[in-house]
């Protein structure tokens, strides 16, 4: 019973962190499409703030053993790769 609760908590924590990463990606997509270009200080400020917040959430979840540090790094790495693809696409447009 207790291990089922732990597994459920881990799955929920991972899903929430992944959802937050997806929200950041969507925010940056909207910002790039409608508001500013990647060279704009506002773009960089939003991206830096959001990425820092997500990294702190991941660190907190890892400290609680809700996710592993490797899972947390994978979430951040995946988000960074997707953001790089968006940035390159905006540069080539």
LINPE-V950008 format. One record per residue. N is the residue number from 1. PHI is phi in whole degrees, 0 to 359 (none if undefined). OMEGA is omega as a letter, one per 30 degrees, with the letter a starting at -180 (* if undefined). BURIAL is b if it has 9 or more other C-alpha atoms within 8 Angstrom, else e. Layout:
n;phi;omega;burial
N;PHI;OMEGA;BURIAL
N;PHI;OMEGA;BURIAL
//
This chain:
n;phi;omega;burial
1;none;a;e
2;296;l;e
3;292;l;e
4;296;l;e
5;294;l;e
6;296;l;b
7;296;l;e
8;298;l;e
9;295;l;b
10;296;l;b
11;296;l;e
12;295;l;e
13;298;l;b
14;297;a;b
15;297;l;e
16;294;l;e
17;294;l;b
18;296;l;b
19;296;l;e
20;296;l;b
21;297;l;b
22;296;l;b
23;295;l;e
24;297;l;b
25;300;l;b
26;296;l;e
27;301;a;e
28;292;l;b
29;301;a;b
30;297;a;b
31;298;l;b
32;291;a;b
33;287;a;e
34;241;a;e
35;247;a;e
36;219;l;b
37;263;a;b
38;301;a;b
39;280;a;e
40;288;l;e
41;301;l;e
42;297;l;e
43;302;a;b
44;296;l;b
45;295;l;e
46;298;a;e
47;298;a;b
48;299;a;e
49;296;a;e
50;294;a;b
51;294;l;b
52;297;l;e
53;300;l;e
54;296;a;b
55;297;l;b
56;291;l;e
57;300;a;b
58;295;l;b
59;300;l;b
60;298;l;e
61;296;l;b
62;292;l;b
63;296;l;e
64;275;a;e
65;61;l;e
66;274;l;b
67;220;l;b
68;275;l;e
69;299;l;e
70;295;l;e
71;296;l;e
72;297;l;b
73;298;l;e
74;297;l;e
75;298;a;b
76;294;l;b
77;298;l;e
78;297;l;e
79;298;l;b
80;298;l;e
81;297;l;e
82;295;l;b
83;294;l;b
84;296;l;e
85;298;l;e
86;300;a;b
87;297;l;b
88;296;l;e
89;296;l;e
90;292;l;b
91;292;a;e
92;273;a;e
93;281;*;e
//
